[in-house]
Amino acid sequence: MNLTTLYCYLTEGCNLACRHCWIAPKFQAGEKKYPSLDFDLFCDIIRQAKPIGLNKVKLTGGEPLLHPRILDLLGFIRAEQLDLIIESNGVLCTPELAAEIKRGKNAFISVSLDGADAATNEWVRGVKGSFDQAVDGIRNLAAAGMKPQIIMSLMRHNRDQVEAMVRLAESLGAGSVKFNLVQPTERGEQLRAAGETLSVAELIELGRWVETDLAPRAGIPLFYSHPPAFRPLSRLFFSASDGCGQCGIFGILGVLANGSYALCGIGESVPELVFGHAAKDRLETVWRDSPVLKEIRDGLPARLEGVCSRCVHRAMCLGSCIAQNYYRTRNLSAPFWFCAEAEEQGLFPASRLVPSNGR
């Protein structure tokens, strides 16, 4: 099995303090600095990964553009002829940095924006001025010739701004908008406990409206990140890598800011999903011999449990997000929370379930 993609969580700090963040990095402002992935160690990881199939690197965080050597990282990835993906809050994306990102091979960047106005976005993001800064960052990317994707995480506070966000994205030169479900992990779990997240029934209704009403009227592609079982058949394969099945769980590995290898950023919260450290463990050995990775490869989709075991999309979806499933249950085969709750509430579409005599 080839390792095709590294998810590099470059920084332990973030310059925003988002209410819903599933990793919950430390807030970094002023003179306070938190650790970031060592540049030389990063280069060594890339060199070890290429012989076993690496062709793509995703830079995320924390906030990846906070990394003190971000320009060197971008230059190294470009020199190694690897595809580049960046997930950012856009606040630090100057015209010069946008131009450097554009130089990357097949460069793609998503920018998180959680409100179509400053008040809404900053209620979510926790820092005054961040809306205008993020909008400037998106404009800088568009001016550099990119088509950034805007990602909006859906919650009670911004649900009425979905269409306004699409219109804002169109006006800024974005290439698409993706609507994310807030995952009940770390701060997202706290947000849910406070009653600020949408119920499964509300998310299903909103998704139906986005995909059948709003999307045909939009001037750019829209992606709604609910599991495949809830998508219209016409949009079943119209996805934006919104779950582990779609993101390629069999071919990815996370690298944390401290140099540890992990399933993904969930390793910040769940120590047993950390598989070693780049300074002392050979990447190929970690990739080949990690018991967790072997269990995932050998077990999916056949060992999925609950409603996921009966879903006709299980081979495509693979449980949607293994990290979230494990965080919630400490079971790699557990069903995805959204689908499990939908089934409990009688909302899971019966047409997407294997008949009881069909297995």
C-alpha positions as CSV (number, residue, x, y, z in Angstrom):
1,M,0.0,0.0,0.0
2,N,1.5,3.3,-1.1
3,L,1.8,6.4,1.1
4,T,0.4,9.0,-1.3
5,T,-0.3,12.0,0.9
6,L,1.2,13.5,4.1
7,Y,-1.0,15.7,6.2
8,C,1.4,18.1,7.9
9,Y,0.1,19.9,11.0
10,L,2.9,22.5,10.9
11,T,2.2,24.5,14.1
12,E,1.0,23.9,17.6
13,G,-0.3,27.5,17.7
14,C,-3.0,29.3,15.8
15,N,-3.6,33.1,15.4
16,L,-7.4,32.5,15.8
17,A,-9.4,30.9,18.6
18,C,-12.3,29.2,16.8
19,R,-15.1,27.9,18.9
20,H,-15.5,24.7,16.8
21,C,-12.0,23.6,16.2
22,W,-11.6,19.8,16.3
23,I,-7.9,20.0,17.2
24,A,-7.9,23.0,19.6
25,P,-4.4,24.5,19.0
26,K,-3.0,27.0,21.4
27,F,-3.8,30.7,20.7
28,Q,-0.7,32.4,19.5
29,A,-0.5,36.2,19.5
30,G,2.0,38.9,20.2
31,E,5.4,37.6,21.4
32,K,4.0,34.2,22.4
33,K,5.3,31.5,20.1
34,Y,4.5,27.8,20.1
35,P,6.5,25.0,18.5
36,S,6.4,24.3,14.8
37,L,7.6,21.4,12.7
38,D,11.4,21.6,12.3
39,F,12.3,22.4,8.7
40,D,15.2,19.9,8.4
41,L,13.0,17.2,9.9
42,F,10.3,18.0,7.4
43,C,12.7,17.7,4.5
44,D,13.9,14.3,5.8
45,I,10.3,13.1,6.1
46,I,9.6,14.1,2.5
47,R,12.7,12.3,1.3
48,Q,11.8,9.1,3.1
49,A,8.2,9.3,1.9
50,K,8.8,9.7,-1.9
51,P,10.2,6.2,-2.5
52,I,7.0,4.7,-1.0
53,G,4.6,6.6,-3.2
54,L,4.3,10.2,-1.9
55,N,2.9,12.6,-4.5
56,K,1.0,15.2,-2.4
57,V,1.6,17.3,0.7
58,K,-1.2,19.0,2.7
59,L,-0.1,21.9,5.0
60,T,-2.5,22.6,7.8
61,G,-2.3,23.4,11.5
62,G,-2.9,25.2,13.8
63,E,-2.3,27.8,11.1
64,P,0.3,26.7,8.6
65,L,1.1,30.2,7.4
66,L,2.4,30.9,11.0
67,H,5.3,28.6,10.4
68,P,8.5,30.8,10.6
69,R,9.9,29.1,7.5
70,I,6.8,28.8,5.4
71,L,8.5,30.1,2.3
72,D,11.3,27.5,2.6
73,L,8.7,24.8,3.1
74,L,6.8,25.9,-0.1
75,G,10.1,26.0,-2.0
76,F,11.1,22.5,-0.9
77,I,7.7,21.0,-1.8
78,R,7.9,22.7,-5.2
79,A,11.5,21.5,-5.8
80,E,10.4,18.0,-5.0
81,Q,7.6,18.2,-7.6
82,L,4.9,17.3,-5.1
83,D,1.3,18.5,-5.4
84,L,0.5,21.2,-2.8
85,I,-2.7,21.6,-0.7
86,I,-3.0,24.2,2.1
87,E,-5.8,24.7,4.7
88,S,-5.6,28.2,6.1
89,N,-7.6,30.9,7.8
90,G,-6.2,33.3,5.3
91,V,-5.4,36.0,7.8
92,L,-1.6,36.0,7.0
93,C,-2.0,35.5,3.2
94,T,-0.2,38.6,1.8
95,P,0.1,39.2,-2.0
96,E,3.7,37.9,-1.9
97,L,2.8,34.7,-0.1
98,A,-0.2,34.2,-2.4
99,A,2.2,34.4,-5.4
100,E,4.5,31.8,-3.8
101,I,1.6,29.4,-3.1
102,K,0.5,29.8,-6.7
103,R,3.9,28.6,-7.9
104,G,3.3,25.2,-6.3
105,K,2.5,22.1,-8.4
106,N,-1.2,21.8,-8.8
107,A,-1.6,24.2,-5.9
108,F,-4.9,24.3,-4.1
109,I,-5.8,26.3,-1.0
110,S,-8.9,26.4,1.2
111,V,-9.6,29.4,3.4
112,S,-12.0,29.1,6.4
113,L,-14.6,31.8,6.7
114,D,-17.6,31.2,9.1
115,G,-19.7,34.2,8.4
116,A,-20.6,36.5,5.6
117,D,-20.1,39.5,7.8
118,A,-17.5,40.5,10.4
119,A,-19.7,40.1,13.5
120,T,-20.8,36.5,12.6
121,N,-17.3,35.4,11.5
122,E,-15.6,36.9,14.5
123,W,-18.1,35.3,17.0
124,V,-16.9,32.0,15.6
125,R,-13.2,32.8,15.1
126,G,-12.6,34.8,18.3
127,V,-10.4,37.6,17.0
128,K,-11.5,41.1,16.0
129,G,-10.4,42.1,12.5
130,S,-10.0,38.5,11.3
131,F,-12.9,38.8,8.9
132,D,-11.4,41.7,6.9
133,Q,-8.0,40.1,7.0
134,A,-9.3,36.7,5.7
135,V,-11.2,38.5,2.9
136,D,-8.1,40.3,2.0
137,G,-6.2,37.0,1.9
138,I,-8.8,35.5,-0.4
139,R,-8.6,38.5,-2.7
140,N,-4.8,38.2,-2.7
141,L,-5.1,34.5,-3.8
142,A,-7.5,35.4,-6.5
143,A,-5.3,38.2,-7.7
144,A,-2.4,35.7,-7.9
145,G,-4.4,33.5,-10.3
146,M,-5.8,31.0,-7.8
147,K,-9.4,29.9,-7.2
148,P,-9.4,29.4,-3.4
149,Q,-12.1,27.3,-1.8
150,I,-14.0,28.9,1.1
151,I,-14.9,26.5,3.9
152,M,-17.8,27.4,6.2
153,S,-18.5,25.3,9.3
154,L,-22.2,25.2,9.9
155,M,-23.7,26.0,13.3
156,R,-26.7,27.7,14.8
157,H,-25.0,31.1,14.7
158,N,-24.4,31.2,11.0
159,R,-27.0,28.9,9.4
160,D,-28.9,31.8,7.9
161,Q,-25.9,33.1,6.1
162,V,-25.3,30.1,3.8
163,E,-26.5,31.8,0.6
164,A,-24.9,35.1,1.6
165,M,-21.6,33.2,1.9
166,V,-22.0,31.8,-1.6
167,R,-22.6,35.3,-3.0
168,L,-19.6,36.7,-1.1
169,A,-17.4,33.9,-2.4
170,E,-18.5,34.6,-5.9
171,S,-17.6,38.3,-5.5
172,L,-14.2,37.5,-4.1
173,G,-13.2,35.2,-7.0
174,A,-13.3,32.0,-5.0
175,G,-13.5,28.7,-6.9
176,S,-16.0,26.9,-4.7
177,V,-17.6,26.8,-1.3
178,K,-17.6,23.8,1.0
179,F,-20.0,23.6,4.0
180,N,-18.6,21.5,6.8
181,L,-20.4,19.8,9.6
182,V,-19.0,20.7,13.1
183,Q,-17.5,17.5,14.4
184,P,-18.1,16.7,18.1
185,T,-14.4,16.6,18.9
186,E,-12.5,18.9,21.3
187,R,-14.0,22.4,21.0
188,G,-16.7,21.1,18.6
189,E,-17.8,18.8,21.5
190,Q,-18.1,21.8,23.8
191,L,-20.0,23.8,21.2
192,R,-22.4,20.9,20.8
193,A,-22.9,20.7,24.6
194,A,-23.7,24.4,24.6
195,G,-26.5,23.9,22.1
196,E,-24.7,25.9,19.4
197,T,-24.5,23.1,16.8
198,L,-27.3,22.1,14.4
199,S,-29.2,18.9,15.0
200,V,-28.9,16.0,12.6
201,A,-32.4,16.7,11.3
202,E,-31.5,20.4,10.7
203,L,-28.3,19.4,8.9
204,I,-30.1,17.0,6.7
205,E,-32.8,19.6,5.8
206,L,-30.1,22.2,5.2
207,G,-28.1,19.8,3.0
208,R,-31.1,19.0,0.9
209,W,-31.7,22.7,0.3
210,V,-28.1,23.4,-0.5
211,E,-27.8,20.5,-3.0
212,T,-31.1,20.7,-4.7
213,D,-32.0,24.4,-4.6
214,L,-29.0,26.6,-3.9
215,A,-26.3,24.7,-5.9
216,P,-28.1,24.9,-9.3
217,R,-28.4,28.7,-8.7
218,A,-24.8,29.2,-7.7
219,G,-22.1,30.5,-10.1
220,I,-19.4,28.2,-8.5
221,P,-19.5,24.6,-7.2
222,L,-20.9,24.0,-3.8
223,F,-20.0,21.0,-1.6
224,Y,-21.9,19.9,1.5
225,S,-20.0,17.5,3.6
226,H,-22.6,15.1,4.8
227,P,-22.0,11.4,4.2
228,P,-22.8,9.9,0.8
229,A,-26.0,8.3,2.0
230,F,-27.6,11.7,2.4
231,R,-26.7,13.1,-1.0
232,P,-29.0,13.1,-4.0
233,L,-28.0,10.4,-6.6
234,S,-27.2,13.2,-9.0
235,R,-24.5,14.5,-6.7
236,L,-23.3,11.3,-5.2
237,F,-19.8,11.6,-6.7
238,F,-19.7,15.4,-6.5
239,S,-17.6,15.6,-3.4
240,A,-14.7,17.6,-2.0
241,S,-12.8,15.0,0.0
242,D,-15.0,15.5,3.0
243,G,-14.6,12.2,4.8
244,C,-11.8,9.7,5.4
245,G,-13.2,7.5,2.6
246,Q,-13.0,10.4,0.2
247,C,-9.7,11.8,1.6
248,G,-8.0,8.4,1.0
249,I,-7.5,7.0,4.5
250,F,-5.5,4.0,3.0
251,G,-2.9,6.4,1.6
252,I,-2.5,9.2,4.1
253,L,-0.4,9.7,7.2
254,G,-0.3,12.7,9.6
255,V,2.8,14.5,10.8
256,L,2.3,16.6,13.9
257,A,4.2,19.8,14.7
258,N,6.4,18.0,17.2
259,G,7.6,15.5,14.5
260,S,5.4,12.6,15.5
261,Y,3.6,10.4,13.0
262,A,-0.1,10.1,13.6
263,L,-3.3,9.0,11.9
264,C,-4.0,12.7,11.4
265,G,-4.4,15.8,13.7
266,I,-6.4,13.6,16.1
267,G,-3.1,12.5,17.4
268,E,-3.0,15.8,19.4
269,S,-5.9,14.5,21.5
270,V,-5.6,10.7,21.3
271,P,-2.1,9.4,22.1
272,E,-2.7,5.8,20.9
273,L,-3.2,7.2,17.4
274,V,0.4,8.4,17.4
275,F,2.7,5.9,15.7
276,G,6.3,7.1,16.3
277,H,8.6,10.1,15.8
278,A,10.4,11.1,12.7
279,A,13.6,11.8,14.5
280,K,14.0,8.1,15.6
281,D,11.6,6.0,13.6
282,R,11.9,5.2,9.9
283,L,8.9,6.3,8.0
284,E,8.6,3.2,5.9
285,T,8.6,1.0,9.0
286,V,5.9,3.1,10.7
287,W,3.8,3.0,7.5
288,R,4.2,-0.7,7.0
289,D,4.1,-2.0,10.6
290,S,1.8,0.3,12.7
291,P,-0.9,-2.0,14.2
292,V,-3.5,0.8,13.9
293,L,-2.8,1.4,10.2
294,K,-2.8,-2.4,9.6
295,E,-6.2,-2.7,11.4
296,I,-7.6,0.1,9.2
297,R,-6.4,-1.5,6.0
298,D,-7.4,-5.0,6.9
299,G,-10.7,-4.0,8.5
300,L,-12.4,-1.5,6.2
301,P,-15.1,-1.7,5.1
302,A,-15.8,-5.3,6.2
303,R,-15.6,-4.6,9.9
304,L,-17.6,-1.5,10.1
305,E,-20.3,-1.7,12.7
306,G,-23.8,-0.3,13.2
307,V,-25.6,1.5,10.4
308,C,-22.3,1.8,8.5
309,S,-22.1,-2.0,8.1
310,R,-25.5,-1.9,6.3
311,C,-25.0,1.2,4.2
312,V,-24.8,0.6,0.4
313,H,-22.0,3.3,0.3
314,R,-19.7,1.7,2.9
315,A,-17.0,0.8,0.4
316,M,-16.9,4.4,-0.8
317,C,-17.4,6.2,2.5
318,L,-15.4,3.8,4.8
319,G,-17.1,5.1,7.9
320,S,-16.7,8.8,6.8
321,C,-14.1,9.8,9.5
322,I,-12.2,7.1,11.3
323,A,-10.5,9.7,13.6
324,Q,-13.8,11.0,14.8
325,N,-15.3,7.5,15.2
326,Y,-12.4,6.5,17.3
327,Y,-12.4,9.7,19.4
328,R,-16.0,9.1,20.2
329,T,-15.9,5.3,20.9
330,R,-12.3,4.2,21.0
331,N,-13.3,1.7,18.3
332,L,-11.9,2.0,14.8
333,S,-14.9,0.2,13.4
334,A,-17.6,2.3,15.0
335,P,-20.2,4.0,12.9
336,F,-20.0,7.7,12.1
337,W,-21.8,9.8,14.7
338,F,-24.0,11.6,12.1
339,C,-25.2,8.4,10.5
340,A,-25.7,6.6,13.9
341,E,-27.8,9.5,15.2
342,A,-29.8,9.7,12.0
343,E,-30.7,6.0,12.3
344,E,-31.7,6.4,15.9
345,Q,-34.0,9.2,14.9
346,G,-35.5,7.3,11.9
347,L,-33.8,9.8,9.5
348,F,-31.4,7.5,7.7
349,P,-32.7,6.9,4.2
350,A,-33.9,3.3,3.9
351,S,-33.1,3.3,0.2
352,R,-29.4,3.5,1.1
353,L,-29.4,0.4,3.3
354,V,-28.7,-3.1,2.2
355,P,-31.8,-5.3,2.5
356,S,-31.7,-7.6,5.5
357,N,-31.4,-10.6,3.2
358,G,-28.9,-8.9,0.9
359,R,-25.7,-9.6,2.8
